[in-house]
Every structure is written in C-alpha cells, then in structure tokens.
Amino acid sequence: MIELSIGYLPLTDAASLIAAADFGFAEGQGLRLNLHRDVSWANLRDKLVVGHIDAAHMLAPLAIATTLGVGQVRRDLKAVFVLNENGNAITISPALAAEATALHPGALESCAQAALALGAVVAQRKAQGARALTFASVYPFSAHTYLLRRFLALGGVDPDVDVEIVVVPPPYMVDCIDKGLIDGFCVGSPWNSLAVDQGKGIIVALGCEIVPEMVEKVLALPADSPLLGNGVGEKLVRALDGAARFVADPAQRTLVSQALAQRFDLPAGVIARSLSGALLLDAAGRQRVASGFIRFAGEGLNRPEPDTARRIHADMVAAGQLAGAEADVQRAADVFDPALYDRSLGVASA
Amino acid sequence: MDSKLKALIVDESSIRAAIIEDGLREAGFTHVVRLETTDRLIARIGEIDPDIVVIDLANPQRDTLEQMFLVSRLVKRPITMFVDQSDSEQTRAAIEAGVSAYVVDGLRGDRVKTIVEMCVTRFRAYERLETELSEARNALEDRKILDRAKAILMKARGMSEEEAYGLLRSTAMNQKKRIADLARSVVTASELLG
C-alpha cells in the first residue's frame, strides 16, 4: 500500500475524495488515502506548498492564483482532476428578502427576478443614503466570488462600487447573517441548506442558474510533485475516476451522504438534499429542483481542460484581481494539464 | 519608527496569545492587541492598522484576512504573508507549529524572521505544555478512580488496601485491560448495584 496525505475542507464537493478513501476505490489501486480535514483554503494551500500534504481539495481559481503568484504564496501547481462542477447557491437574510419583495413582489420566484429585485434595493438604498449591502464569498479566488459578482451585475449592481464583498468561512456564514454582519452570501453545499433549515436565510439563486457549468474544485498537486512522474498519480486519478462515478450514481446517495456526514459532523439529511439537487429555498418549504445543481462525473467533466483555466483567468481579470497579461493566460492554462488524466485513463492525448 | 510598531494576535487560546504578546513586546512592539473572538475582525483590523498579524492556523478566519489584505479599503497598507524565500524550512516549521504571520511591506526581513522564529518556538512549547497538562489531568483522574475502586473492594470484601490493589492489578492483567479502566468498571458496577 502506498500512503498519501490529502487535505480537504468539509464541503459536499469533497465527496469523490472521501468516497475514494472510504469505499475501496483507493485500495483497489494499491493506495491508502489519509484524509485531513482543515479549516481554511489558506491552510490547504500552505500545507500543499511546503509538502506537508501530497495533494489538496482546492478551489479551481486558487490553483491558478497560487501559480501566478497573485495571492500570498507563489508556487506552480497542477490541477490533475476536476472534482465537480457547480454546487453553490446565493442566500440572503430574511430581512433583505422582505425588503426585496416589498419593491418587487416576484423577487423570490427565480434567479433573474431576485437579481432585479436586489438591483432595486441597492438603487433605493443609494437614493436614501442608507448603508450599502454586504455580501460574503468564501475566498477571493473562488467561483463564489465570480458568481456573486455576475449575479449582482445582472440586476445592474456594480460589485466594486455599490456593495461590499467580504470573505467569511462557510461554518460562520449563518452566524454572520444572523448577527446582521452580512446581508447575503454565496457558499457551497451544504451551508446554504443549513441556513435555510435554521430559518436564517432564503436561497434566491443556484450557481448553475448563473453559470451552467462552472468548474468548482480540483485536486491540486505541486507541479514538481513526485506523484506526477512515479506512476502513483495515475493510480490516484483512476481511484478518483471510480469514486466520482460512484458519487454521481443516485443509488449511492444515502451511502455517500452518510460517509460525508460522519467526516463533517453534520446531519446526513442536509447533505443528501444537496447531492440530489432538490433544494428547499426557505423555511416555508418552497423547493427548486435543478438536475445540474452539483455534478461529479460524466461528459468528460473530470478532465482538466486548459480552456477552463483561460475562462477562470478571465474571471480573475474581470474581478480586478489580475491585469490581463498575455503571458499569464498561458501560465494559467498550463495549470489545467490533462496529461496525467489522459495517461491514467488511457485516453489519447489531444 | 520602531517605537510605533503595532501587532495584532488572532488566537482563540488566551494563554497562548499572552505568551506571544510577551514575545512581541520583547521584540519591540509597543502596541499589541489580542483578538480572541473574530466577530468584528474586519472592522478591528481597519482600526488597529497593524504592522504584523499573527494568526493561529486553527482559525478559519485566515481566509477572511487574506481577502482583506488583497482588496479591502479598510487596510491602509499592503500586507502579505511572511514567507522567507531563502529559508523554506522556516515556513514549513511555522505551518507544522500551527502559526502564520502577515507583515506590512517594508518591515525588515531579518527582523520578521526572528519574530516568526519566536512564534514557532512558543507555539511548540505551548503544545508540549498542553499535552503535559492533559496527561497530568488524566493521571490524576486515574488515581482518584483507583482509590475509589480500592475502597469499594475493601468494604465489600473486607480486604486490606494492599489486597484490594493486588486483586485489581491481577484481574486487569488477566483481562489485558488498563488498571484504571478496570477500576472505572468497578466503580460503575458499584454505583449501579447501589
């Protein structure tokens, strides 16, 4: 058995990693995965960069930011496997929902209506000289930040001028919205559903309604990792490939949500709901069903595509995190390198 | 300029934060603020305007800090994580010890290095202390339970203390159990039987 240390955060989209460790997919490849739960993306990045762990569950944009050196640390990383697409949602406080509905009665009916209603709230607050709204993302370099910015822009809100965007760790979101420190947030599963269950938040938009196929988390390795040259990386990708298809199978949903619940110390029911794509939007029990709410496998989803990295680079530029230097585009594209994926699964390299 | 150096410590352990504060004061920081709860972290950083921020890695708010240092209008001066490019061992040691430092641009490299070294040493020492404390607490607890089990046997079976201890020890050995665990079963059984 070859042992590998892998860090992750307690989010539904760590499911394929956890299934690989807990349901025999890693063992089948002669691997033992020691999974370490962590508390921040910054910790996972640092532990990966100094070699404290072999691989990390990582926000796709963070792998690119770290490679380009625009965050706190610069180190070349490779995204060797896309763990999922989508899975995020935007939740607002009951108070903001009331304010939005008063201006625009259909505010909670759809993603587009909610965006327009929030645009109206922002405009009214500006006219009255009232406090600007504050929204939380989970990290500067994240799909959450870019989704939030696009959602706000749909309603005519300038995310850089009209609102404040801050970062709050997922476990603190509910508490922060409850204390009125933030008015809304964009977070992954199952944290939106947890806010709904506690009556502290109302889901107004699903990530997949804003961008239908947003690459969310990847498995990241240092670009000079020995795993990329000693045959072990291939085993890891094959284990993840089997695990991803297992997680995507609706028949395994109960088993998978129980495994996640045990690792996260959270209720299994709320995780099962986020896996199913049938989300409760508020305490009154309104529901929205989206088959693409979170996707783990199928249609080449797991293969890292340089074009994905180029799109993320464009998001970073649009968010003002990067100047649009041409050289950076190529370095970003190199992060999403399909070579190991193709070698592992016997796909002819394009 | 040095007399005005300001530091912020974000650590949920107040004892450890106090130990780090002492170290920072010795290193010449006259203004040191400790935050145990991070509720109003964003506003507080704006007010304090620190030259260095020391944060415990067990705190999820590290991600909040990184966002602020990147974009926030509240942060007046550029602050970046301290990574010694010439000594990656130090960064590794800091992560293993569970501490990270963010410093304002312009604070001298060798000076920061000494401070980070101090933090690493003190975080490690604190961890050792915690381990020792918890071991001492467990030992004390074990001794109390053993005393109670001995007293129960002495009373129920008319044994001397030495005989009661001998019985517990030989039974524990036969059952391949820790003597403290066996003593705990005796106490529980006795409580159940009244």
Chai-1 contact restraints between the chains, C-beta under 6 A:
chainA,res_idxA,chainB,res_idxB,connection_type,confidence,min_distance_angstrom,max_distance_angstrom,comment,restraint_id
A,V39,B,P60,contact,1.0,0.0,6.0,A-B,restraint_1
A,S40,B,P60,contact,1.0,0.0,6.0,A-B,restraint_2
A,S40,B,R62,contact,1.0,0.0,6.0,A-B,restraint_3
A,S40,B,D63,contact,1.0,0.0,6.0,A-B,restraint_4
A,W41,B,D63,contact,1.0,0.0,6.0,A-B,restraint_5
A,A42,B,R62,contact,1.0,0.0,6.0,A-B,restraint_6
A,A42,B,D63,contact,1.0,0.0,6.0,A-B,restraint_7
A,A42,B,E66,contact,1.0,0.0,6.0,A-B,restraint_8
A,N43,B,L57,contact,1.0,0.0,6.0,A-B,restraint_9
A,D46,B,I95,contact,1.0,0.0,6.0,A-B,restraint_10
A,V50,B,T91,contact,1.0,0.0,6.0,A-B,restraint_11
A,V50,B,R92,contact,1.0,0.0,6.0,A-B,restraint_12
A,V50,B,I95,contact,1.0,0.0,6.0,A-B,restraint_13
A,H52,B,I95,contact,1.0,0.0,6.0,A-B,restraint_14
A,Q72,B,T80,contact,1.0,0.0,6.0,A-B,restraint_15
A,Q72,B,M81,contact,1.0,0.0,6.0,A-B,restraint_16
A,V73,B,V83,contact,1.0,0.0,6.0,A-B,restraint_17
A,Y139,B,D63,contact,1.0,0.0,6.0,A-B,restraint_18
A,P140,B,Q67,contact,1.0,0.0,6.0,A-B,restraint_19
A,P140,B,L70,contact,1.0,0.0,6.0,A-B,restraint_20
A,V167,B,D63,contact,1.0,0.0,6.0,A-B,restraint_21
A,V167,B,T64,contact,1.0,0.0,6.0,A-B,restraint_22
A,V167,B,Q67,contact,1.0,0.0,6.0,A-B,restraint_23
A,P169,B,P60,contact,1.0,0.0,6.0,A-B,restraint_24
A,P169,B,D63,contact,1.0,0.0,6.0,A-B,restraint_25
